[in-house]
Amino acid sequence: DVKVTQSSRYLVKRTGEKVFLECVQDMDHENMFWYRQDPGLGLRLIYFSYDVKMKEKGDIPEGYSVSREKKERFSLILESASTNQTSMYLCASSPILDNEQFFGPGTRLTVL
Amino acid sequence: LAKTTQPISMDSYEGQEVNITCSHNNIATNDYITWYQQFPSQGPRFIIQGYKTKVTNEVASLFIPADRKSSTLSLPRVSLSDTAVYYCLVGDHNQGGKLIFGQGTELSVKP
């Protein structure tokens, strides 16, 4: 079974802090994704990566950056956390040429 | 990327068949239609995917008419555990999976 793990289920940070959210997948998938999910808005794509060191902006990249130094790991970085970044963050991976994405359990981030 | 429209919520009772229809008027030739299920406090889970006509697996069926401008997810004999949010997505099968999630349909199954 494909497994996507995220470093934390719950995280509380203060405004202005630098925040790292880590995601690891164990199926050698080419593609990895970061979404945020907010009530009434569904899932919105922040960034995705189709290869090591490659990244593409999603629909809402402002205030975020990403890093993919190894194929299995995709990090989401909040350079200076703000209260409007309080959300559920979901990581996913997928094989190339396939639309099935495998999601992690999510990280609920609260920025105070 | 094609935009999808689906009902915000639906109610059903245990044992009934539930059909959730999704509109995707601007679907492109290379787009596939994919449905995901999400339970509270969990990430979405892939249910089914299709390109045309009918696809069936152990969980659901997907009906796609010839013009592909809509699709219907059919859940046979739902149970309480099928209460979840269901998302319809369309995306290019050759793009390696950049998909847009809409708001989804919140299905509530009652005893």
Interface residues (C-beta under 8 A of the other chain):
Chain A: V4 E30 N31 F33 Y35 G40 L41 G42 L43 R44 L45 F48 Y50 E56 G58 D59 L90 C91 A92 S94 I96 L97 D98 N99 E100 Q101 F102 F103 G104 P105 G106
Chain B: Y32 T34 Y36 S41 Q42 G43 P44 R45 F46 Q49 Y87 L89 G91 H93 N94 G96 G97 K98 L99 I100 F101 G102 Q103 G104
